[in-house]
Structures are given as structure tokens and as C-alpha cells.
Amino acid sequence: MPNESKINRRVLEAPVLRAFDTDNRTVEFVASDNSVDSYGTVLPVSKWDLSRYARNGAVGYMHDLYGDSWSIKADPDDIIGKGEAFVEGDQLIVRITFEPADLNPRADKIFRKIQFGTLNAVSVGFMPTAEGHWGDKRSGENPDVYYYDGQELLEVSVVNIP
């Protein structure tokens, strides 16, 4: 597997901001698709397990949701909103509702940066649920690409660089 850490992260090469609703402080991103990502991997959209995320759709900034090595030093303001993930065609879509400014100034700042256009990407934090494989040239896959065979969505983060 390309990344040995427990929680893997993935960023699309070309992120897509699909929708922006200022009144409801909501944005929609294409968070994943079937293309090769910036880590040289493919996360098949049909193999996402979204059940845990549906119960607690955590959204952070730069994957900084875990505190100091998952210790008690975590800051609750590291969670900047709540997310809803769903599959639409061959894309994993994430709808993010940002916390209001009076509850979380950091969330408000990130929301306004998305609105302004200086932030426009998300990254998924996931855990593999099945062993994947390196591409098989005979079946039309790239042998330099790792193909996951199942993954569980744990969190979504707004990120600086896709």
C-alpha cells in the first residue's frame, strides 16, 4: 500500500467546487472520483463506505482534526463544519455546512476564503477496508498506480493545495 499510516489522505488533481450557498453557509465539492489522484492511487467511487461519516460528518481544515497525535489536546474549533457525503454518478460529493462566525471564527474565515476564491479544494481522510492492488497492464490498468478495493470515509478537510 502506498501510504502506511492508519488514516490515508487523498486530493484530486483538479478539484471541483460545485455549488456555493452564502445564505446557508454551504458549499459542495467533488471530493473524489475514479481518476488517479496526486498520490498515484485510485479510490473507486463505487467502493466507498460512507456509513460512519453519515453519523458524524466531520469537516476540518488541512486534516487538523486530531489534535496532538490524537491526544486530549485537540481543539474543538478544528472542526469547522458538518459534512454530508454521497455518490452521484462516478463522483463522491461532499456538501459542507460551515459553523457560524459567533461559534467558530476559524470556520467563518475558511468559508469566506472559499467565497473569495483563495481556497477551492478538499481532501478526504479514509481508511482502507480491503486490500487493493497495483495496476494490471493486461486489464488496462496502469502498473504504477495503486488501486484501492474499498475505503471508509472518516473525514473531509478543506485544503490549500490540491
C-alpha positions in Angstrom: 0.0 0.0 0.0 1.4 3.4 -0.9 0.7 5.1 2.5 1.5 3.1 5.6 -0.3 5.5 8.1 -3.6 4.5 9.6 -5.6 7.3 8.0 -4.8 8.0 4.4 -5.5 11.2 2.6 -6.4 11.9 -1.0 -6.6 15.1 -3.0 -7.9 15.2 -6.6 -5.6 16.6 -9.2 -8.3 19.1 -10.3 -10.8 19.8 -7.5 -14.2 21.0 -8.4 -16.3 23.4 -6.3 -19.8 22.6 -7.5 -22.1 24.8 -5.5 -21.9 27.8 -3.1 -24.8 29.0 -1.0 -23.9 32.1 1.0 -27.2 32.2 3.0 -26.9 28.7 4.3 -23.1 28.8 4.6 -23.0 25.6 2.4 -20.6 24.5 -0.3 -20.4 21.4 -2.4 -17.2 19.8 -3.7 -16.4 16.8 -5.8 -14.2 15.1 -3.2 -13.2 12.0 -5.2 -13.7 10.3 -8.5 -12.3 7.3 -10.3 -9.2 9.2 -11.6 -5.6 8.8 -10.5 -5.0 11.2 -7.6 -2.0 13.2 -6.5 -0.6 10.2 -4.6 -0.8 7.8 -7.6 -3.8 5.9 -6.4 -7.4 5.3 -7.4 -10.2 5.1 -4.9 -13.2 3.5 -6.8 -16.3 5.6 -6.1 -18.5 2.5 -6.1 -16.4 1.1 -3.1 -16.8 4.0 -0.7 -18.2 3.1 2.8 -20.0 6.3 3.9 -21.8 4.9 6.9 -19.5 6.2 9.7 -19.2 9.6 8.0 -23.0 9.8 7.8 -23.2 9.5 11.6 -20.5 12.1 12.3 -19.6 14.1 9.2 -16.5 15.9 10.5 -15.0 18.7 8.3 -11.7 20.2 9.2 -9.0 22.4 7.7 -5.8 20.8 6.4 -6.6 17.5 8.2 -6.0 19.2 11.6 -8.9 17.5 13.4 -7.0 15.1 15.6 -5.1 17.3 18.0 -1.6 16.5 19.1 -1.3 12.8 18.0 -4.9 12.2 18.8 -4.4 13.3 22.4 -6.7 15.3 24.6 -5.1 18.5 23.3 -7.5 18.6 20.4 -9.2 21.9 19.8 -12.9 21.8 19.2 -12.6 24.7 16.7 -10.5 22.4 14.5 -13.9 21.1 13.4 -15.1 23.8 11.1 -18.4 22.3 9.9 -20.5 19.3 9.3 -20.5 17.3 6.1 -22.8 15.1 4.1 -21.2 12.7 1.6 -23.0 11.0 -1.3 -22.2 9.3 -4.5 -23.5 10.9 -7.7 -22.6 9.1 -10.9 -18.9 8.4 -10.7 -18.1 11.2 -8.2 -18.1 11.4 -4.4 -19.8 14.7 -3.5 -19.3 16.4 -0.1 -21.7 19.1 1.0 -20.2 21.2 3.8 -22.2 23.4 6.1 -19.8 25.8 7.9 -20.2 26.7 11.6 -21.4 30.3 12.1 -18.9 33.1 12.9 -20.0 33.5 16.5 -19.5 29.8 17.2 -16.2 29.4 15.3 -14.3 32.3 13.8 -11.8 29.9 12.1 -14.7 28.2 10.3 -16.0 31.6 9.2 -12.6 32.7 7.9 -12.3 29.5 5.8 -15.8 29.9 4.5 -15.1 33.4 3.4 -11.8 32.3 1.8 -13.8 29.8 -0.3 -16.3 32.5 -1.1 -13.4 34.8 -2.2 -11.7 32.0 -4.2 -8.4 31.6 -2.4 -9.4 28.2 -1.1 -11.1 25.8 -3.5 -10.1 22.2 -2.7 -11.0 19.4 -0.3 -9.2 16.2 0.6 -10.6 13.0 2.1 -9.3 11.2 5.1 -10.0 7.5 4.8 -9.1 4.0 5.9 -8.8 1.1 3.5 -11.4 -1.6 4.1 -9.9 -4.2 1.7 -6.5 -4.9 0.2 -6.0 -3.2 -3.1 -3.6 -4.0 -5.9 -1.0 -2.4 -8.2 -2.3 -1.9 -11.7 -2.5 -4.9 -14.0 -1.4 -3.8 -17.5 -3.3 -6.8 -19.1 -6.6 -5.4 -17.8 -5.9 -1.9 -19.0 -4.6 -0.6 -15.6 -1.5 1.5 -15.1 1.1 -0.7 -13.3 2.5 2.4 -11.5 -0.9 3.1 -9.9 -2.3 1.6 -6.7 -6.0 0.7 -6.9 -7.8 0.5 -3.6 -10.5 -2.1 -3.3 -12.6 -0.4 -0.7 -12.3 2.6 1.6 -14.2 4.1 4.6 -14.6 7.9 4.7 -13.5 9.2 8.1 -13.3 13.0 7.5 -13.1 15.7 4.9 -10.8 18.7 5.0 -10.6 22.0 3.1 -7.0 22.2 1.9 -4.7 24.9 0.5 -3.1 23.0 -2.4 -4.9 20.3 -4.4 
